[in-house]
Structure formats: C-alpha cells, structure tokens
C-alpha cells in the first residue's frame, strides 16, 4: 500500500476514534464539562495528563531543537520533566483538596476577591493563547506535509477537529480522548526511534543507542562522531553549550516553575476523586512522560547525523525524495551560493529569516527564494527545526507505515494539548467571569452554553495564532511557561503556604509578573527582534528564561504589598489550614 494511502488511513482512523469517544462521553453537566465529573481513575488521569502536557512542542519540536542546539537543548528536558516533581510535591494534592473547577476559582476564593479572580483569568488567557499558538502551528506543519495541503489550511482543519471533540465532550470527552491520543503518540514516537537506533548503532533501545558506537566501522560513539562532524563543518561541538550558565539556569527554572503553574495541567488534578489520587496522578504522569523524554535526546542526535549524511555535498538534482517533499511545503530551501549545484551545510543563515519563495526555479531546478541575504557564510540550506522528528523516518528510509504512524502521532500530540487549553479558556470565561463574577444568576444550562461558545471563539483565535506564530513551536511554548511562572505560580504557591498573603499582594504580584514578562518577551520577539542578542538581555537572560525574573518580581511585590495592607479574614486562615491537610 502506498505511503500516502497509509497516512490517510492512519490519520482518518485516529480522528474517527477521537470523535467517537467525544460523542460517547458527551458532557451533560457543568461538572462533567469542567472536571469530567471528578471521578477519573489516577492511572487514567496520569495518562491523560501526559497527553495534555506532551504537546506538539514535546513530540514535534523538542528533538528538533536538541538536534540543532545539542547540549543547550537539554534545558527543555530538565525543565519540563522537573516541573512535574514540583507539581506533585507542592501543588497538586492541595489544589485537589480545595475541590473547585479552575485555577481562577482557587485564586478568587483564597484571596476573597472578584478582582483577583479576574486578574487570574487574564493571566490564564495570556498563557493559554501563547501556548496554543504552538499547538496549532504544529497541526499545520503535520497536515501540510502528510495530507499535502498548505500550512494555513492545515491549521483550519485542525481547528475543526478540535471544535468537534472539545466543544462537544468537554473535560469528560477530552479526558478519554487524551488517553487514546497518548497511546497513539507514544507508539508513534517510540517505534521509529527503535528502528533508527538499530540502523545507526545496532542497538534497538534508543536510550542505550545514544551511548553506543556508530555502525560505520569507525569505532566512534554517536556523540563523538557528531562532535567531529559538526566541528569539521564550522559548528561548535554537539556536546558543548554556547548559552551562558545563568541563561541555562533561568530557562530551566522558568520551565520547571511554569509547568507547576500551567492552568491546563493543574485542572487535570481536579478530575480525580480525592487529594491522595492527585499525587498518584502526578506520579503516573511522570512515568508516562519519561518514556518520551528519555528517548528525545537519542532521536535528536540520530536525526542530526542522518540529516547531514543525507544532504551534505549531495547534488541538488539527486536530492532525496524527503528533501523535495518538505521543500514543496516551504519548510526546507536551498540556495546555491557557490554555483556548484551541490548542497552544503555550514554555520550561519542561508536566507534572511524563513524563506519567501519567488515562484520560479533556478538553474539547478531549485525553488528561488526572494529574501536571500547577502552574506559570506558557507551554509546553503534552510531547514525548519520543527520538521526533524516528522522527517526522521523518511530520512532513514523507514517503511511507509512508520511514516504514517508518525503523522498520526504528531497530530495526536498537538490536538490533545490544544483541546485541554481550549477547555481551560472556555471554563475560565463561563465559570469564573460569568457565573462567579458578572452573572451569578445564570442557570447551569446557560453556563454550559456559554462555555461552548467561549471554546468556539477561542478556537478561532487559536487558529489565527497558529497561522502567524511568533517562533518555533517549542520556543512559543517556552514563552507560555515563562508567563505561567511569572504570574500564576507565585499566587498559587503563596495561597497554599502563606496565611499572611492577602488579595492586594496577590493582585499586585500577578499584574507585575505578567506585565514585566510579557513586555520583555514582546520586545525581543515581536517588536524589536533584531535586538534579540545576549548583549541586550537583562542580566544575560534570554526571553525564554525571563519568567524567573518575573516570578521573583511577583514574589517581592506581593510580599511587600501584603506587609503594608490588612491581613486576610480569619476564615481564609482556616481555609489554608484545611487545604494543607491533603490526605483528608
């Protein structure tokens, strides 16, 4: 069976499964829509949480960043995995003990303030829309290559799929859909990793293959060969980092703390029966996540080796099929700088930014790019880093069914997280803004309708952000973690562990942390991208890591304001005592 037919079959069957589950478990009450009725088994919830959290950034983009950044890419592994330890120890059981529907629910009640609830909703919307932009971009990339449609149309198709099962099923439908999506995505990630590890090293276990010798008779270990090959091409060694220690520390910490403050992850712990189950869910989620995260470094290293072997000094006229496939989707481009008709990789940019194709072909048959910068570096090839995991099976000449499986897995990863984020946005608008703040008299039926309308509007905005994303998928997601670290995490943490923290302090802290972090990221990534170099960063901290400074500002402002304003009511102290007995 042709590869394209297999892709349509695998993707079609997975979509039918997701929609079927959503229809079968359609939410009929607000409790089912928001927290799946509160009776999800911890193991099932752990698997759904893993799918909710292992987004397009984890499946599609992370190994691509590791492939090109090498050692510097380890910040994503350490930060995103370590964050779950913080979540399990510091937040999950206490928030489940609180027993409400949303993160703004906790903040509004704990800080006895509608204003605090509204500020929390604003923070949540900033975080969620930043995060969802990366997911929809990932959906577009998968659709554009494997279903042979433009990226923008791929984003729109993804919007339609998410609309059906997120708006219809709510958290109840999404939970069981995410269990299916986890099974699809982890199988799709591991199978090609086993194949490629065996082809490169003779060891089918990728975690062990990364530390094995290469199957080329050289006797070199995988990382040794990568270091030598990249240094010969003018790059830094793969195992050496170029980021400063403070930036590595801040990015890692921002990702860790951001994980513990992500609203769509936290809300998953409201779906289990009791507080002890929340801790078990976090533990199971970490196990399920570790399967992918311990494999990603090997996938990234193998992808970089195979990419170089496949492209370097190859005549463009004899370019492999995978190269032409991705070139037709505007995600790879070649510029013949020296006129020899061969593709050369090197340090530097082949073009000024992403290629903008001029609609004609060059002397070797390549697609001419209109924005070819005048430079003297040796690099002739542009490659979008987000394609490396998706292209890996094609580069390694794996069977068509493996390529089809990866397509289904990439879509499962992006759609599962997009659905979780949309539910968080819709529940915050319908429950926290309408029911709890502006229209307390609204009926349950009216609230459920408002939640579905809010989710529909959120899908439209998410689609726009997917079409015009501010960076690579993993980068965009990293910004969301920074915003979560700077805004919601301190308010939640102090709400659990500080009886003295009051509404004035919490509100001032959230506004300060969110504003500072958003403006810093916006300046370097949106308004003045040319100035985004280490020399211009505050304390040498990149936009990906600035959430740590935002978090510290949040804590400092909140504590200072709380000290000079009135203490919380006594009943809030009793609430904190009650929350901090997680076993009850």
C-alpha positions in Angstrom: 0.0 0.0 0.0 1.3 3.5 -0.9 2.7 5.6 1.9 0.2 8.4 1.2 -2.7 6.0 1.4 -1.4 4.7 4.7 -1.1 8.2 6.0 -4.8 8.9 5.1 -5.8 5.6 6.7 -3.9 6.1 10.0 -4.9 9.7 10.4 -8.5 9.1 9.4 -8.9 6.1 11.9 -7.3 8.1 14.7 -9.7 11.1 14.1 -12.7 8.7 14.0 -11.6 7.3 17.3 -11.2 10.7 19.0 -14.6 11.9 17.7 -16.3 8.7 18.6 -15.0 8.9 22.2 -16.2 12.5 22.4 -19.7 11.6 21.3 -19.9 8.6 23.6 -18.8 10.6 26.6 -20.5 13.9 25.9 -20.8 16.2 28.9 -24.3 16.8 30.1 -23.5 18.9 33.2 -21.0 21.7 34.1 -19.2 19.4 36.4 -18.6 16.9 33.6 -17.7 19.7 31.2 -15.2 21.3 33.6 -13.7 18.3 35.6 -15.1 15.2 34.0 -17.4 14.6 37.0 -14.4 14.4 39.4 -14.2 10.6 39.3 -11.3 9.8 36.9 -9.0 6.9 38.0 -5.5 8.2 38.9 -3.7 5.9 36.3 -6.2 7.0 33.5 -5.8 10.6 34.7 -2.0 10.3 34.6 -2.1 9.1 31.0 -4.5 11.9 30.0 -2.3 14.4 31.8 0.8 13.2 30.0 -1.0 13.6 26.6 -2.4 17.0 27.7 1.1 18.2 28.6 3.2 16.4 25.9 2.2 18.8 23.2 3.5 19.5 19.7 6.5 21.0 21.5 7.4 17.7 23.0 6.6 15.4 20.1 7.4 17.6 17.1 9.8 20.4 18.2 11.8 19.3 21.2 14.0 16.7 19.5 14.4 19.2 16.6 15.8 21.8 18.9 18.0 19.2 20.6 19.3 18.1 17.1 20.4 21.6 16.3 21.2 23.1 19.7 22.9 20.0 21.2 23.8 20.4 24.8 21.9 23.7 25.0 18.7 21.8 24.2 18.9 19.9 27.5 17.2 22.8 29.3 13.9 21.7 27.8 14.4 18.1 29.1 15.4 19.2 32.6 12.8 22.0 32.9 9.7 20.3 31.6 10.4 17.0 33.4 11.5 18.6 36.7 8.4 20.7 36.7 6.3 17.6 37.4 8.2 16.9 40.5 7.4 20.4 41.8 3.8 20.0 40.8 3.4 16.6 42.5 5.0 17.9 45.8 3.9 21.5 46.1 0.6 22.0 44.3 -1.5 19.0 43.0 -2.8 17.4 46.3 -3.5 20.8 47.9 -5.4 22.1 44.9 -7.5 18.9 44.7 -8.2 19.2 48.4 -9.6 22.7 47.7 -12.1 21.0 45.4 -13.1 23.5 42.8 -13.2 23.7 39.0 -10.5 26.1 37.9 -7.3 27.9 38.8 -9.0 31.3 39.0 -11.6 29.6 41.2 -8.9 28.9 43.7 -7.3 32.3 43.5 -10.7 34.1 43.7 -11.8 32.2 46.8 -8.4 32.1 48.5 -7.9 35.8 48.0 -11.6 36.6 48.8 -11.7 38.9 45.8 -13.5 39.0 42.4 -10.7 41.3 41.2 -8.2 38.6 42.0 -10.3 36.1 40.1 -10.5 38.4 37.0 -6.7 39.1 37.1 -6.1 35.3 37.3 -8.4 34.8 34.2 -6.4 37.5 32.3 -3.1 35.7 33.2 -4.6 32.4 32.2 -5.8 33.7 28.8 -2.3 35.2 28.1 -0.7 31.9 29.0 -3.1 29.6 27.2 -3.2 31.6 23.9 0.6 31.8 23.8 0.7 28.0 24.4 -2.0 27.1 21.9 -0.3 29.1 19.1 2.5 26.5 19.2 0.0 23.6 19.1 -1.9 24.9 16.1 1.3 25.6 14.3 2.3 22.0 14.9 -1.0 20.8 13.5 -0.5 22.9 10.4 3.0 21.6 9.8 1.8 17.9 10.1 -1.2 18.5 7.8 0.9 20.4 5.2 3.4 17.6 4.7 1.4 14.5 5.2 -2.0 15.5 3.9 -0.5 17.6 1.2 -2.3 20.9 2.0 -0.9 24.4 2.7 0.1 25.0 6.4 -2.7 27.6 6.9 -5.3 25.2 5.6 -3.9 22.5 7.9 -4.4 24.8 10.9 -8.0 25.4 9.8 -8.7 21.6 9.5 -7.1 21.1 13.0 -9.5 23.8 14.3 -12.4 21.9 13.0 -11.3 18.6 14.6 -10.7 20.2 18.0 -14.0 22.0 17.8 -15.9 18.7 17.5 -14.5 16.8 20.4 -13.5 19.7 22.8 -16.7 21.7 22.5 -19.0 18.6 22.4 -17.3 16.4 25.1 -15.9 18.9 27.5 -13.4 17.7 30.0 -15.2 14.3 30.2 -14.8 13.7 26.5 -11.3 15.2 26.3 -10.0 13.1 29.2 -10.8 9.8 27.5 -9.8 11.1 24.1 -6.4 12.1 25.6 -5.9 8.6 26.8 -6.3 7.3 23.2 -4.1 10.2 22.0 -1.3 9.3 24.5 -1.3 5.7 23.2 -1.1 6.9 19.6 1.6 9.5 20.2 3.9 7.4 22.4 3.7 4.4 20.0 4.4 6.8 17.1 7.4 8.3 18.8 9.0 5.1 20.1 8.6 2.8 17.0 10.7 4.9 14.6 13.2 5.6 17.5 13.7 1.8 17.8 14.2 1.4 14.1 16.6 4.4 13.7 18.6 3.4 16.8 19.1 -0.1 15.4 20.1 1.3 12.0 22.6 3.8 13.4 24.1 1.8 16.2 22.9 -1.8 16.1 21.2 -1.3 19.4 17.3 -1.1 19.2 16.9 0.7 22.5 17.4 4.4 21.8 18.4 5.4 25.3 21.2 2.9 25.1 21.9 3.6 21.4 22.8 7.2 22.2 25.8 5.9 24.2 26.8 3.2 21.6 29.2 3.2 18.7 28.1 4.1 15.2 27.5 1.3 12.7 30.1 2.6 10.2 33.3 0.8 11.2 34.8 4.0 12.7 34.6 2.8 16.3 33.3 6.2 17.2 30.5 6.7 19.7 27.4 8.6 18.4 28.2 11.8 20.3 31.9 11.6 19.4 31.0 11.4 15.7 28.6 14.2 16.0 31.2 16.4 17.6 33.8 15.7 14.9 31.3 16.1 12.0 29.9 19.4 13.3 33.3 20.9 14.1 34.6 20.0 10.6 31.6 22.0 9.3 32.4 25.0 11.4 29.9 24.4 14.2 30.6 24.2 17.9 30.8 20.6 19.3 27.4 19.0 19.8 28.2 18.2 23.5 29.4 21.8 24.2 27.0 24.5 25.1 27.0 28.1 23.8 24.5 29.5 26.3 25.7 31.2 29.4 25.3 29.4 32.7 22.8 32.0 34.1 20.6 31.7 31.0 20.6 27.9 31.2 19.7 28.1 34.8 16.9 30.6 34.2 15.4 28.8 31.2 15.4 25.5 33.2 13.9 27.1 36.3 11.3 29.0 34.2 10.2 25.8 32.5 10.1 23.9 35.8 8.1 26.5 37.7 6.0 27.3 34.6 5.0 23.6 34.4 3.8 23.8 38.0 1.8 26.9 37.2 0.2 25.8 33.9 -3.6 26.0 34.2 -4.5 23.3 31.7 -2.2 20.9 33.6 -3.4 21.9 37.1 -7.0 21.5 36.2 -6.4 17.8 35.4 -5.8 17.2 39.2 -9.4 18.4 39.9 -10.7 15.4 37.9 -9.7 12.7 40.4 -11.9 11.6 43.4 -9.6 12.8 46.3 -6.4 14.6 47.2 -4.3 11.4 47.5 -5.3 10.5 44.0 -3.9 13.8 42.7 -0.5 12.9 44.0 -0.7 9.4 42.4 -1.8 11.0 39.1 1.2 13.2 39.1 3.5 10.2 39.7 1.9 8.2 36.9 2.0 11.2 34.6 5.8 11.5 35.2 6.2 7.8 34.3 4.3 8.2 31.1 6.2 11.4 30.2 9.6 9.8 30.9 9.1 7.3 28.1 9.2 10.1 25.6 11.6 12.4 27.4 14.3 9.8 27.9 14.1 9.0 24.1 14.2 12.6 22.8 18.0 13.1 23.2 18.7 10.0 21.1 16.1 11.0 18.5 17.7 14.4 18.2 21.2 13.1 17.8 20.2 10.4 15.3 18.2 13.0 13.3 21.2 15.4 13.0 23.5 12.6 11.9 21.1 11.3 9.3 20.3 14.8 8.1 23.9 15.6 7.5 24.6 12.3 5.8 21.6 12.7 3.5 22.3 16.3 2.5 25.9 17.3 2.7 27.7 17.6 -0.7 24.7 16.0 -2.4 23.9 17.2 -5.9 20.6 19.1 -5.8 19.5 17.3 -8.9 19.8 14.0 -7.0 18.3 15.3 -3.7 16.5 12.6 -1.8 12.7 12.4 -2.1 12.2 13.5 1.5 14.0 16.8 0.8 11.8 17.6 -2.2 8.7 16.6 -0.2 9.4 19.1 2.6 10.7 21.8 0.2 7.3 21.7 -1.5 5.8 22.7 1.8 8.1 25.7 2.2 9.9 24.1 5.2 13.3 23.4 3.5 15.1 25.5 1.0 18.4 25.5 -0.8 20.5 28.4 -2.2 23.4 27.6 -4.4 25.9 30.2 -3.2 29.0 28.9 -5.0 27.3 27.7 -8.2 28.5 24.1 -7.9 25.0 22.5 -7.8 25.7 20.7 -4.5 24.1 21.3 -1.2 26.4 22.4 1.6 25.7 22.8 5.3 27.5 25.2 7.5 27.2 27.8 10.2 25.1 30.8 9.6 21.8 31.5 7.8 21.2 30.6 4.2 18.5 33.3 4.0 17.3 36.3 5.8 14.8 34.7 8.1 12.5 32.0 6.8 12.5 31.6 3.0 10.0 33.5 0.9 9.7 31.7 -2.4 9.6 33.8 -5.5 7.5 31.5 -7.6 10.2 30.5 -10.1 13.1 27.9 -10.3 16.8 28.4 -10.5 19.4 26.9 -12.8 19.5 23.6 -10.9 15.7 23.4 -10.6 15.6 24.7 -7.1 12.8 27.0 -5.9 14.2 30.5 -5.9 13.9 32.5 -2.7 13.2 36.2 -2.8 14.8 37.1 0.6 18.3 35.6 0.0 20.6 37.7 2.2 24.0 38.8 1.0 26.4 37.1 3.3 29.7 35.2 3.2 28.9 32.1 5.3 29.0 28.7 3.9 25.5 27.5 4.8 23.3 26.9 1.7 20.4 25.0 3.3 17.5 26.3 5.4 15.6 23.7 7.5 12.7 24.4 9.8 13.7 22.7 13.1 10.1 21.6 13.7 10.2 19.1 10.9 13.1 16.9 12.2 11.0 14.3 14.1 8.4 14.2 11.4 11.0 13.9 8.6 13.3 11.4 10.5 11.6 8.2 9.3 11.7 9.5 5.7 15.4 10.4 6.0 16.2 6.9 7.4 14.1 5.3 4.6 11.8 3.5 7.1 8.6 1.7 5.8 5.6 3.8 4.8 3.5 2.6 7.8 6.1 4.1 10.2 5.8 7.4 8.4 2.0 7.2 8.6 2.2 6.4 12.3 4.4 9.5 13.0 1.9 11.7 11.2 -0.9 10.4 13.4 1.3 10.8 16.5 2.2 14.3 15.7 -1.4 15.3 15.3 -2.4 13.5 18.5 0.2 15.4 20.5 -0.8 18.8 19.1 -4.6 18.2 19.3 -4.6 16.8 22.8 -2.9 19.8 24.3 -5.0 22.2 22.1 -8.2 20.7 23.5 -7.0 21.0 27.1 -6.1 24.6 26.6 -9.4 25.5 24.9 -11.3 23.9 27.8 -9.3 26.0 30.3 -10.0 29.2 28.4 -13.7 28.4 28.0 -14.3 27.3 31.6 -12.5 30.5 32.9 -14.8 32.7 30.8 -18.0 30.9 31.5 -17.4 29.8 35.1 -15.1 32.5 36.5 -16.1 35.6 34.6 -19.9 34.9 34.1 -21.0 32.5 36.9 -18.7 33.7 39.6 -18.3 37.3 38.8 -20.7 39.1 36.4 -23.8 36.9 36.1 -24.1 34.7 39.2 -27.8 34.1 38.4 -27.0 32.2 35.2 -28.5 28.7 35.0 -26.4 25.6 34.6 -27.7 25.2 31.1 -26.8 28.8 30.3 -23.3 28.3 31.8 -22.7 25.2 29.7 -23.8 27.0 26.5 -21.5 29.9 27.4 -18.6 27.5 27.9 -19.2 26.0 24.5 -19.5 29.5 22.8 -16.3 30.6 24.6 -14.5 27.5 23.4 -15.6 28.2 19.8 -14.3 31.8 20.0 -11.1 30.5 21.5 -10.6 28.1 18.6 -10.8 30.9 16.1 -8.2 33.0 17.9 -6.0 29.9 18.3 -6.2 29.3 14.6 -5.1 32.9 13.8 -2.1 32.5 16.2 -1.2 29.2 14.6 -1.1 30.8 11.2 1.0 33.7 12.4 3.2 32.2 15.2 6.0 34.2 16.9 8.6 31.5 16.7 9.3 27.7 16.5 6.8 25.5 18.3 9.0 24.8 21.3 10.0 28.4 21.6 6.4 29.6 21.6 5.6 27.1 24.3 8.6 28.1 26.4 7.2 31.7 26.4 3.9 30.3 27.8 5.8 28.6 30.6 7.6 31.8 31.4 4.3 33.7 31.7 2.9 31.0 33.9 6.0 31.1 36.2 5.8 34.9 36.5 2.0 35.2 37.1 0.0 32.2 38.4 2.7 30.0 40.2 3.6 32.6 42.9 -0.1 33.3 43.6 -1.0 29.6 43.9 2.2 28.8 46.0 1.6 31.6 48.5 -2.1 30.9 48.6 -1.3 27.4 49.9 1.7 28.1 52.1 1.3 31.7 53.4 -1.7 32.6 55.6 -0.5 36.2 55.6 -0.7 36.7 51.8 -3.8 38.8 51.1 -5.7 39.9 48.0 -3.8 43.2 47.5 -0.5 41.4 47.5 -1.6 38.6 45.2 -3.2 41.0 42.6 -0.2 43.4 42.6 2.2 40.4 42.3 0.3 38.8 39.4 0.0 42.1 37.5 3.7 42.9 38.0 5.0 39.5 37.0 2.8 39.1 34.0 3.4 42.7 32.7 7.1 42.5 33.0 7.5 39.1 31.4 5.1 39.8 28.6 6.7 43.1 27.7 10.2 41.6 27.8 9.2 38.7 25.6 7.2 41.0 23.3 10.0 43.5 22.9 12.6 40.9 21.8 10.4 38.6 19.9 7.7 40.8 18.3 8.6 44.5 18.3 12.4 44.5 18.1 13.6 41.1 17.0 16.8 42.5 15.6 17.9 43.4 19.1 17.4 39.9 20.5 21.1 39.2 21.2 22.7 38.3 24.5 24.4 41.7 24.8 21.0 43.4 25.1 19.4 40.9 27.5 18.8 41.8 31.1 21.5 40.1 33.2 22.2 38.0 30.1 18.8 36.2 30.4 17.0 35.3 27.1 13.3 35.8 26.6 12.8 32.0 27.2 14.2 32.3 30.7 13.0 35.8 31.8 10.0 34.2 33.5 12.3 33.6 36.5 12.8 37.4 37.0 9.1 37.9 36.5 8.5 35.3 39.2 10.9 36.9 41.6 9.3 40.3 41.0 5.9 38.8 41.6 7.0 37.3 45.0 8.8 40.6 46.0 5.9 42.9 45.1 3.2 40.6 46.6 5.1 40.2 49.9 5.8 43.9 50.2 2.2 45.0 49.4 0.8 42.3 51.8 3.0 43.6 54.6 1.6 47.1 54.4 -2.0 46.2 53.9 -4.6 44.4 56.1 -4.3 40.8 56.9 -6.8 38.3 55.3 -10.0 37.4 57.2 -9.8 34.6 59.8 -11.9 32.2 57.6 -9.1 32.4 55.0 -6.6 31.2 57.6 -9.0 28.2 58.3 -9.3 27.5 54.6 -5.5 27.4 54.2 -5.2 25.0 57.2 -7.9 22.8 55.6 -6.1 22.8 52.2 -2.8 21.8 53.8 -4.1 18.5 55.0 -4.0 16.8 51.7 -4.7 13.3 53.0 -8.2 14.2 54.3 
